Amino acid sequence: MGGPLAAKKPMPVPVKKTPVTDRRRDGRIDVAAAIEGEDERSRSMASVRRARERERRQQELQRLRNDGVKVVREVVVPEAITVQELANRMAARGGEVVKALFRMGVMATLTQTIDADTAELVVNEFGHRVKRVSEADVEQGLTGTADIDTDLQVRAPVVTIMGHVDHGKTSLLDALRKTDVAAREAGGITQHIGAYQVTIAGGQKITFLDTPGHEAFTAMRARGASVTDMVVLVVAADDGVMPQTIEAIHHAKAANVPLIVAVNKIDKQGVNLDRVRQELLQHEIVVESLGGDTQEIQVSALKGTNLDKLQEAILLQAEVLDLKANPDRAAEGTVIESKLDKGRGPVATVLVQKGTLRQGDLVVAGAEWGRVRAMLDDKGRQVKEAGPSLPVEILGLSGVPTAGETFVAVENESRAREISEYRQRVARDKQAAAAGAARGTLADMMARVAAGVQKEVAVVVKADVQGSAEALVVTLNKLSRDEVKVRVLHSGVGQITESDIQLAKASNAVVVAFNVRATTQAREMANRDGVDIRYYSIIYQVSDDVQAMVRGKLAPIQREKFLGYAQILQVFEVKRLGKIAGCRVTEGVVRRGCGVRLLRDGVVIHQGELATLRRFKDDVKEVTNGYDCGMSFANYDDIRVDDQIECYETETVAAV
Ligand SMILES: Nc1nc2c(ncn2[C@@H]2O[C@H](COP(=O)(O)OP(=O)(O)OP(=O)(O)O)[C@@H](O)[C@H]2O)c(=O)[nH]1
């Protein structure tokens, strides 16, 4: 019996596992010890379970990680960003970003800058959300337009005046400038900086872009239309709608900018306003009196009639447009004009469009950057800050930015450098792409154009001011025909340098020099390499010449032959003769009766004829290199020490 009973004893199974110590020597089991052993066993099993659970959780976490379940960030992407910075913003490793770029076919190191589009692809690849913002927003740490919009304040409208040649744009701009009550307080001294702001009697302000009016300056007008809020279309009442009026209408329409018609010269006898309205109607400009919504104001720029009404119309239009900007943020805007000034270095007129620009701010304008050393308004006054819609001239940039490019105030130098380097790279790439196509020599080119083989005339344009450079580019581009295109490889401001010649040589281009000269090295290089530099001071002559090239045949042309250079060492005042320049001939020869150009920093200040050429008190025929002489110009005497005089003769060159 004992056997079965014994079998029913509690815990038969654990007995087997009970350690020897749990057994009595007599072979019977100690129950207390067995219970104790049970506790220990269950404890160890629980810890195993816990360890297993821990492991399971860890595996799950890893699996989740591997599945990419992670924090989705909103990554702020500016116009340009370094790979490292992008990685930081995504909280990712730099190497991973480099790898991702590599997979996308972009070879970039951590310090290299990539554009916003590439950055956006990377951000998407990493599963984050992209937020594209402007530089200023990033620098201010702003995260969305909502933040920017909270502090919007009314800003002055920016107006461009357009119209046909001689319809009175300049007269109207001048007349409007005179209505400025602020200028009167400042003593009425105004300076041309490419734009000006008037404060009218009620204290309201209007900004006018002071763009030139000739047809060839279409580019300036087009650029004006892109920063401008509205266009005042000047139509002379006695002349009506003309080709450039139509062009202006097209520009305004293309830029989606509203128009106000200013019918000018109403002081003239027998003008027919209905005719003007009907002509405008033909171009889909329906003025209010014909039931349309385009305001029409009749003015006389000459007599100053109805200028107040025109200003009211502008302000009314501004109200409709609800023009606002936040002045409390880093400044952003557009370069209106730019030049290299002898005493002041690079000077740019900028129109602030958002935020407030302050003296001392770090700005990137185009590919140039620098700290704003000084700011001047259109009255020539120093200003410490400039808010939205105010045009100011800024000093302190590293170089001359291109008109029409944007500027932005940034927080630190490294950011400024980053944006500037990126923009330079983009510009270089563009230039290289443009230069990469055409090859050959000029004579070959002309022959090939004539034979119908060459399909392109390449040109490098250098001009004294940005406005002229742009105007030339537009003029030249217009000369393209179906069979032969005109391609402007490069356009810039300032003297012709060796790099311009290099570019022209590589692409078999002609260098068009508009009111500028070549440096000595560039001239030598051009002679050596057979690059043709053509000097001009009138736009239509450029277009005539290039048009002839497009036809593959240059008419016999008056070509200049360079004679020599003289440096002005002293300036004397002589009775009856006016100012005489005491010079030393520094290169070549100077001849009596030759053509002369007065150059200041490689820019042509005056072009004319030599009136007198003397050595000591005697009139002489010519003076050669190394000798001193006295020179005076016919009908011109704004000469200064250090100016250079270029002497040339004109000769007729046979057709190519
Ligand atoms: N009678 C009259 N003549 C005017 C008026 N406004 C301008 N003019 C004259 O028209 C001519 C051309 O005027 P501008 O102001 O130079 O014309 P513009 O459109 O700026 O010309 P470009 O700069 O050459 O395109 C000048 O002789 C002016 O004196 C006006 O209201 N009445």
The ligand as a MOL file (V3000), in Angstrom:
LIG
                    3D

  0  0  0     0  0            999 V3000
M  V30 BEGIN CTAB
M  V30 COUNTS 32 34 0 0 0
M  V30 BEGIN ATOM
M  V30 1 N 3.8920 120.2570 -73.8220 0
M  V30 2 C 4.3830 119.3220 -73.0270 0
M  V30 3 N 5.5790 118.7990 -73.2980 0
M  V30 4 C 6.0380 117.8320 -72.4680 0
M  V30 5 C 5.3190 117.3810 -71.3550 0
M  V30 6 N 6.0340 116.4210 -70.7360 0
M  V30 7 C 7.1810 116.2890 -71.4520 0
M  V30 8 N 7.1860 117.1280 -72.4820 0
M  V30 9 C 8.2400 117.2910 -73.4720 0
M  V30 10 O 8.3750 116.1000 -74.2150 0
M  V30 11 C 9.7320 115.8420 -74.5070 0
M  V30 12 C 10.1320 114.4860 -74.0360 0
M  V30 13 O 10.0380 114.4180 -72.6440 0
M  V30 14 P 10.8940 113.4020 -71.7850 0
M  V30 15 O 10.4690 113.5500 -70.3810 0
M  V30 16 O 12.3240 113.5370 -72.1030 0
M  V30 17 O 10.3390 112.0680 -72.3960 0
M  V30 18 P 10.7940 110.6050 -72.0740 0
M  V30 19 O 9.6120 109.7320 -72.2860 0
M  V30 20 O 11.4370 110.5290 -70.7560 0
M  V30 21 O 11.8240 110.3760 -73.2060 0
M  V30 22 P 13.0290 109.3090 -73.2470 0
M  V30 23 O 13.7490 109.3980 -71.9320 0
M  V30 24 O 13.8610 109.7790 -74.4050 0
M  V30 25 O 12.3810 107.9870 -73.4620 0
M  V30 26 C 10.5230 116.9630 -73.8580 0
M  V30 27 O 10.8070 117.9330 -74.8220 0
M  V30 28 C 9.5770 117.5010 -72.8220 0
M  V30 29 O 9.7900 118.8580 -72.5650 0
M  V30 30 C 4.0480 117.9830 -71.1080 0
M  V30 31 O 3.3420 117.6770 -70.1650 0
M  V30 32 N 3.6510 118.9200 -71.9720 0
M  V30 END ATOM
M  V30 BEGIN BOND
M  V30 1 1 1 2
M  V30 2 2 2 3
M  V30 3 1 2 32
M  V30 4 1 3 4
M  V30 5 2 4 5
M  V30 6 1 4 8
M  V30 7 1 5 6
M  V30 8 1 5 30
M  V30 9 2 6 7
M  V30 10 1 7 8
M  V30 11 1 8 9
M  V30 12 1 9 10
M  V30 13 1 9 28
M  V30 14 1 10 11
M  V30 15 1 11 12
M  V30 16 1 11 26
M  V30 17 1 12 13
M  V30 18 1 13 14
M  V30 19 2 14 15
M  V30 20 1 14 16
M  V30 21 1 14 17
M  V30 22 1 17 18
M  V30 23 2 18 19
M  V30 24 1 18 20
M  V30 25 1 18 21
M  V30 26 1 21 22
M  V30 27 2 22 23
M  V30 28 1 22 24
M  V30 29 1 22 25
M  V30 30 1 26 27
M  V30 31 1 26 28
M  V30 32 1 28 29
M  V30 33 2 30 31
M  V30 34 1 30 32
M  V30 END BOND
M  V30 END CTAB
M  END
